[in-house]
Amino acid sequence: MDQQNTQIPDYRIEFLRTFVQKTLKLKQEKWTRMMSTEENKSIVMKFLERSFPVMLVIVLTPAAQLIASDAFPVKQLKAKGVFFYKKNLVPASKTSPSDSIIAGDLSPKIIGQLATLVDEILVPLLSNSVNHIKWPIIIAKDVAKHVHSLKSTMYQVKGQVNGQTVLPMPVGVENIFEVEKALINSNGEMCDLYLRSAIEGVIIKWSGQINDVLINDSSEKKNNASSPCSLCSFPPFELEFWSTRQKNLQYIYKQLREDKVKSMAIVLQKTNSAYYSCFKNTFKNVVIALAETENINTYLTPLKKHIQLLEETDFSECIPLLAPLVHVIYLIWLNCKSFDQGKLTTLLKQISNLLILEVTFNKVGSHDFVAHYSTPHVDSSRVLMEKKFLDPTTLFHSDLDEALQRVHFCIKLFRHFLYVFNVYKRNLPRIFRDRQPTPWNFDLRIVFHRGNAFLERLETIQWFFNTVKEFNKLEKVVIGGIKGRILSARINEVFNEFQQCFTLFSGKSYDVLDPNEMSFLVDFESFKLKIAEMDMKLAAILCQSFKDCPNLESTFKLINIAGSIIERPLIKKEFSNQYENIIDMLECELRVCDVSNKELFMEQVKQMEKTGQFNVNKYMPPVAGTLQWCHNLSLRISGPLQNIRALLHHSECKIDNSAKIRDPSEMEVMTHAVSTRWHNITPARDAGILRGILHGVKNVGIDCDGTDGYSGVACCLRISTGSACKVETNKNE
């Protein structure tokens, strides 16, 4: 009972929990979850139970989880946090923890919090003259000088973080108006030399600061240490750069126009200081740069809408947006006198980089992406989404036809962009009517160096996909004939060899779309050498297969089976030598057919003279059978001719004009005579239909009745354009 009465209540955990919840505005479950983790609980209890550590920091991570740390800085400090610090090197008091622990909040903007600390604590404490009573005068002045320097440096750093250039003021500037008045009243004789020396010192600093601002006239120069594909190499950052530059120069101009700065200039002028001319030149340069920046920013503002539209639109629909984009650049060059060729080349490079970025990073949420450009220090992982138009990691493993179509579209887009640019470049002199034209005479190879390199890489990948598509056809190629099984096996070996080569090449882990990736080119050259070897093997197999073909029909079947593989340069070079032989075989075949057809035709003519009709199949009507026989006889020659015409573009060989039917009109005359005779015996009511048939009308159905043994015949004539005529009939017995 006595031990229970003497037990001291422990309010330390409750004190920490309450402060964290109120400061960070969290629910109790967040604290409970943190304390349920052994690592966090151990850090908190060590802080409370031991003399060391003396500091405890609790922050909220981006995943909305509390973590504890006894070290600083904390990497997870992306949002507001809290800290606890012991007043003495002893364990925290259990009954009154607030008496032994100092609690406060941490801002994620460290510079802002440091500036507040300097302004509200350090400067008032060290500048208070009451604290200098026991100090020697020299030490007091030296401390005041360093405090002023610390304050000025803090303002400069804070201004740089916010994109502003803060000009430091000299020590004793608060007395500048009294010094100016005394100097004017004494006609330049009475002057505070200590203040004048301080003014001259800050003029040197101002000159350096302002010069650093003026020499950075482009976001590309400002970020020259970054890679060409960094986020600072795109047009939204160029637009943001000029907007920020205008605000910064306006802020500098405003500082130089303040009354105390004017008084400082009067002091330098009245005392004939050598730094007065430096101040005048610096002020003049600021005014000129501000006018130039305002002019450029005014004309670049309309471009922002087109850039945002290009970013927000799906990449597959971006081609119509390129011409308006180039037209705006065209108008900027025409109207903005401060927009020189250096700035133009920078903008064109960045647009080229943006198109490359659009290929590899297709945004899902374009609003966040656009906001990224206008908000500094935003994590790029928020805006570069995972959905890509061409994903280099899966490009060689995706559907071949879809990937080839996407690559082809990207090539088309880049070529269209270059085409539109060249059109405007050629037409540039036409718009300068009232003054001397200023042509775009910069080197396009330098401006579009990265864009052209990326285009070449896309063309290389397109060649690779076309090669894969052609070689995949080998899987279904089967050659007939005596040696067909052996030749088919050899083709299958080539296909298996290609599959191994493709797997090895497509299994690389580097970025195949990066133009700066030289390893890809080395591996691609090795791949091309292997493909060339396989092409030579296929050429040898196809030539051997051609030699084994006994006639034209089998030759044309072989060519149809091979398909587009014959179009490959090395195979075409070897196989083109065989076209002469094909032409010779065709001429021989035509001569044989010519003689044979003439003999057969004359036999049928004699049969016609004896019996009044051709000798046709017994199941065919006389007229339809005669027309069908003439049509089949014509196909013996027209068939090979149609096949050879499809091959004429492969070779310079031409068909000899003598290799034709000696008298092609005989069958046409016979066909016409048979049709005319049938027309004359057909009733008059069907004359209109028959005239349509004889003049080439297709698929006409005729019911004939009554005459010359053709009663009840349903005739369906399919008349082709030309001399050949095919007639199908069904005769009712």
SEGU-338878 format. One line per 8 residues: for each residue y, z, x of C-alpha. Coordinates in steps of 0.5 Angstrom, whole numbers, plus 500, padded with zeros to 3 digits. Example, Ala and Ser with C-alpha at 12.3 -4.5 7.8 and 13.67 -1.06 7.14 Angstrom:
491/516/525; 498/514/527
This chain:
500/500/500; 505/502/506; 503/495/509; 505/491/503; 512/495/502; 514/493/509; 512/486/509; 518/481/510
519/476/505; 519/469/509; 525/464/506; 525/459/512; 521/454/509; 525/454/502; 531/454/506; 529/447/509
526/444/503; 532/446/499; 537/443/504; 533/437/505; 532/435/497; 539/436/496; 542/432/502; 537/426/501
537/427/493; 529/427/493; 524/430/489; 520/436/491; 513/432/492; 516/428/498; 517/435/502; 510/437/499
507/430/502; 510/431/509; 508/438/509; 501/436/508; 501/432/514; 498/436/520; 503/433/525; 509/434/521
507/441/519; 506/443/526; 513/441/528; 516/445/523; 513/451/524; 514/451/532; 521/450/530; 521/456/526
516/461/530; 518/459/537; 524/459/541; 523/452/543; 525/447/541; 532/448/538; 532/442/534; 529/439/528
530/432/525; 527/430/518; 529/423/516; 526/418/511; 523/412/513; 523/405/510; 517/407/506; 520/413/503
516/418/507; 519/424/510; 517/425/517; 519/431/522; 521/430/529; 524/435/535; 527/429/539; 533/425/539
534/419/537; 529/418/532; 526/411/531; 525/411/524; 533/413/523; 534/407/518; 537/411/513; 541/418/512
537/424/515; 538/431/516; 538/436/522; 537/443/524; 539/447/530; 538/454/532; 544/458/534; 540/462/539
534/461/543; 530/466/538; 525/464/533; 529/463/526; 530/469/522; 525/470/516; 530/473/511; 537/470/512
535/463/516; 542/460/514; 545/465/519; 541/463/525; 540/455/523; 546/450/523; 544/445/518; 547/438/517
546/431/516; 545/425/520; 548/418/519; 544/411/520; 551/409/523; 551/413/530; 558/410/532; 561/412/526
559/419/526; 561/419/533; 568/417/532; 568/422/527; 566/427/532; 571/425/537; 577/425/532; 576/431/528
573/436/533; 574/434/540; 581/431/540; 584/436/536; 580/441/541; 582/439/547; 589/436/545; 592/443/543
597/445/547; 595/453/546; 588/452/549; 592/449/556; 596/456/557; 592/458/562; 591/451/565; 595/448/571
600/443/569; 596/438/573; 589/439/570; 592/439/563; 596/432/564; 589/430/567; 585/432/561; 590/430/556
590/423/559; 582/423/559; 582/425/552; 587/419/550; 582/415/554; 576/417/550; 579/416/543; 582/409/545
575/407/548; 572/410/541; 576/406/537; 575/400/541; 567/401/540; 568/402/533; 572/396/532; 567/391/536
561/394/531; 566/392/525; 568/385/528; 575/387/530; 579/388/537; 582/394/537; 588/394/542; 588/401/546
595/405/546; 598/408/552; 599/415/554; 605/418/551; 606/412/546; 608/417/541; 615/418/544; 616/410/545
622/410/540; 626/416/543; 625/412/550; 627/405/547; 633/409/544; 635/412/551; 634/406/555; 638/402/550
644/407/550; 644/407/558; 644/400/559; 637/400/562; 638/406/567; 634/411/564; 627/410/563; 621/414/563
617/411/569; 610/415/567; 610/411/560; 612/405/563; 607/405/568; 602/407/562; 605/401/558; 604/396/564
596/398/564; 595/397/557; 598/390/557; 593/388/563; 587/391/558; 590/387/552; 590/381/556; 583/382/558
581/383/551; 584/378/548; 582/373/553; 575/375/551; 576/373/544; 580/367/545; 575/363/550; 569/364/545
571/359/540; 564/357/538; 558/362/535; 554/357/540; 558/360/546; 558/367/543; 550/367/543; 549/363/549
544/368/552; 539/367/545; 534/361/545; 536/355/541; 531/357/535; 535/364/534; 538/366/528; 545/365/531
544/357/532; 545/355/525; 551/353/521; 551/359/516; 553/363/523; 558/358/525; 561/359/518; 561/366/519
564/366/526; 570/362/524; 571/367/518; 570/373/522; 574/370/528; 580/369/523; 580/376/521; 580/379/528
585/374/530; 589/376/524; 588/384/526; 590/383/533; 596/379/531; 598/385/526; 597/390/532; 602/386/536
607/386/530; 607/393/530; 614/397/531; 611/401/537; 609/395/540; 615/391/539; 619/398/542; 614/397/548
616/390/549; 623/392/549; 622/397/554; 618/392/559; 624/387/558; 630/392/559; 626/394/565; 625/387/568
618/388/568; 613/383/571; 608/384/566; 613/382/560; 611/375/561; 604/376/561; 605/380/554; 609/374/552
604/369/554; 598/373/551; 602/374/544; 603/366/544; 596/365/545; 594/369/539; 599/365/535; 596/359/537
589/361/536; 590/364/530; 593/357/527; 588/353/530; 582/358/527; 586/358/520; 586/350/520; 578/350/522
576/355/517; 580/352/511; 576/345/512; 569/349/514; 569/353/507; 567/347/503; 561/346/507; 559/353/506
557/351/499; 552/345/501; 549/349/506; 547/354/501; 545/349/497; 540/346/502; 538/353/504; 536/355/496
533/348/494; 526/347/496; 524/343/502; 521/338/498; 527/336/494; 532/336/500; 533/329/502; 538/327/497
542/333/499; 543/330/506; 548/325/505; 553/329/501; 552/334/507; 554/329/512; 560/326/508; 563/333/508
563/333/516; 566/326/515; 572/329/511; 572/335/516; 573/330/522; 578/326/518; 583/331/516; 582/337/521
586/336/527; 583/342/531; 576/340/530; 574/337/536; 568/333/539; 565/340/542; 565/344/535; 562/338/532
557/337/536; 555/345/536; 555/344/528; 551/338/528; 546/342/533; 546/347/528; 544/343/522; 538/340/526
536/347/527; 537/349/520; 532/343/518; 527/345/523; 527/352/520; 527/350/513; 520/346/515; 517/352/518
520/358/513; 521/356/506; 524/361/503; 522/365/496; 528/369/495; 534/365/497; 539/370/495; 537/375/500
537/369/506; 544/367/504; 546/374/504; 543/375/511; 548/370/514; 554/374/511; 552/381/513; 551/383/520
545/387/523; 540/385/517; 533/385/519; 531/378/519; 524/380/516; 527/381/510; 529/374/509; 524/369/513
519/369/508; 511/368/509; 511/362/504; 512/356/509; 512/348/508; 508/347/514; 505/353/517; 503/352/524
498/357/524; 494/354/519; 496/347/519; 490/344/522; 485/348/518; 488/346/511; 487/340/507; 487/334/511
491/330/506; 496/335/503; 498/337/511; 498/329/512; 503/328/506; 507/334/508; 508/332/515; 510/325/513
515/328/508; 518/332/514; 518/325/518; 521/321/513; 527/327/512; 529/327/519; 529/320/520; 533/319/513
538/325/516; 539/321/523; 540/314/519; 545/317/514; 549/320/520; 549/313/524; 551/310/518; 557/314/517
558/314/525; 559/306/524; 564/306/519; 568/311/522; 574/306/524; 575/304/517; 578/311/515; 583/311/520
588/307/517; 595/310/519; 593/312/526; 588/311/532; 581/312/530; 577/317/534; 570/315/535; 564/320/535
563/318/543; 558/324/544; 551/323/547; 546/323/541; 540/324/545; 544/331/547; 546/333/540; 540/332/537
535/333/543; 531/339/539; 531/335/533; 528/329/536; 523/333/540; 521/336/533; 521/329/530; 516/327/536
512/333/535; 511/331/528; 509/324/529; 504/326/534; 501/331/529; 501/325/524; 497/321/529; 492/326/530
491/327/522; 490/319/522; 485/319/527; 481/325/524; 482/322/517; 479/315/520; 473/319/524; 471/323/518
469/316/515; 464/315/520; 460/321/517; 458/316/511; 457/309/515; 450/307/515; 448/300/519; 442/296/516
438/290/520; 433/291/525; 437/295/529; 440/299/524; 437/306/525; 439/306/532; 446/304/531; 447/309/526
444/314/530; 449/312/535; 455/312/531; 453/319/528; 453/322/535; 460/319/536; 462/323/530; 458/330/532
462/329/539; 469/328/535; 467/334/531; 466/338/537; 473/335/540; 477/337/534; 474/344/533; 476/345/540
483/342/540; 485/345/533; 483/352/535; 488/353/539; 493/359/538; 500/357/540; 505/354/535; 504/347/535
510/346/531; 514/348/537; 517/343/541; 518/347/547; 510/349/547; 508/344/553; 501/347/553; 500/343/546
502/336/550; 497/338/555; 491/339/550; 493/333/546; 493/328/552; 486/331/554; 484/330/546; 487/323/547
483/321/553; 476/323/549; 478/319/543; 479/313/547; 472/314/550; 470/315/543; 473/308/541; 470/304/546
463/307/544; 465/305/537; 467/298/539; 461/297/543; 456/299/537; 460/295/532; 460/289/537; 452/290/538
452/290/530; 456/284/529; 451/280/534; 445/282/530; 448/280/523; 444/274/521; 449/270/516; 456/271/514
454/276/508; 452/281/512; 458/280/517; 463/281/512; 459/287/509; 459/290/516; 467/289/516; 467/293/510
463/298/512; 467/300/518; 474/299/514; 480/302/517; 476/304/524; 477/296/526; 484/297/526; 484/302/532
488/299/538; 482/299/543; 477/297/537; 481/292/535; 482/289/542; 474/289/543; 472/286/536; 478/281/536
474/277/540; 468/276/535; 473/273/530; 472/266/533; 465/267/532; 466/269/525; 470/262/524; 465/258/527
460/261/522; 464/260/516; 466/252/518; 458/251/519; 457/255/512; 462/250/509; 459/244/512; 452/246/509
455/248/503; 459/242/502; 453/237/503; 448/242/499; 453/242/493; 454/235/493; 446/233/493; 445/239/487
451/236/484; 449/229/484; 442/231/481; 445/234/475; 450/228/474; 443/224/474; 440/229/469; 446/229/465
446/221/464; 439/221/462; 439/227/457; 446/228/456; 446/235/459; 445/239/465; 439/242/467; 440/250/466
437/256/464; 433/255/457; 436/261/455; 443/259/456; 447/254/451; 448/247/453; 456/248/454; 456/255/457
450/253/461; 453/247/464; 460/251/465; 456/257/468; 452/253/473; 459/249/476; 462/256/477; 456/259/481
456/253/485; 464/254/486; 462/261/488; 458/259/494; 465/256/498; 470/260/494; 466/267/496; 466/266/504
473/263/503; 476/270/500; 473/274/505; 476/270/511; 483/270/508; 483/278/508; 481/278/516; 486/272/518
491/277/520; 486/281/525; 486/274/529; 490/268/531; 485/264/529; 486/259/523; 481/255/519; 480/248/520
483/244/515; 476/239/515; 472/245/513; 473/244/506; 469/241/500; 469/234/501; 471/232/494; 473/239/490
475/235/484; 468/232/482; 466/239/479; 473/240/475; 472/233/472; 465/235/470; 468/242/467; 474/238/463
469/233/461; 464/238/458; 470/242/455; 473/236/452; 467/234/449; 465/241/446; 473/241/443; 472/234/440
466/236/436; 469/243/434; 472/244/427; 480/242/426; 481/250/424; 479/252/431; 483/247/434; 489/252/436
484/257/439; 480/252/443; 487/249/446; 488/256/448; 482/257/451; 482/251/455; 489/252/457; 487/259/461
487/264/455; 482/270/457; 477/274/452; 478/269/446; 472/270/441; 470/264/437; 465/263/432; 463/256/431
459/253/425; 456/247/423; 455/241/428; 451/238/434; 446/244/434; 451/250/435; 451/253/428; 451/260/428
453/261/435; 458/266/437; 461/264/443; 465/268/448; 469/264/453; 472/268/459; 476/263/462; 479/264/469
485/261/472; 483/255/476; 478/250/475; 472/255/475; 470/257/467; 465/262/465; 462/262/458; 457/267/455
453/265/449; 448/268/444; 444/263/440; 441/265/434; 434/263/434
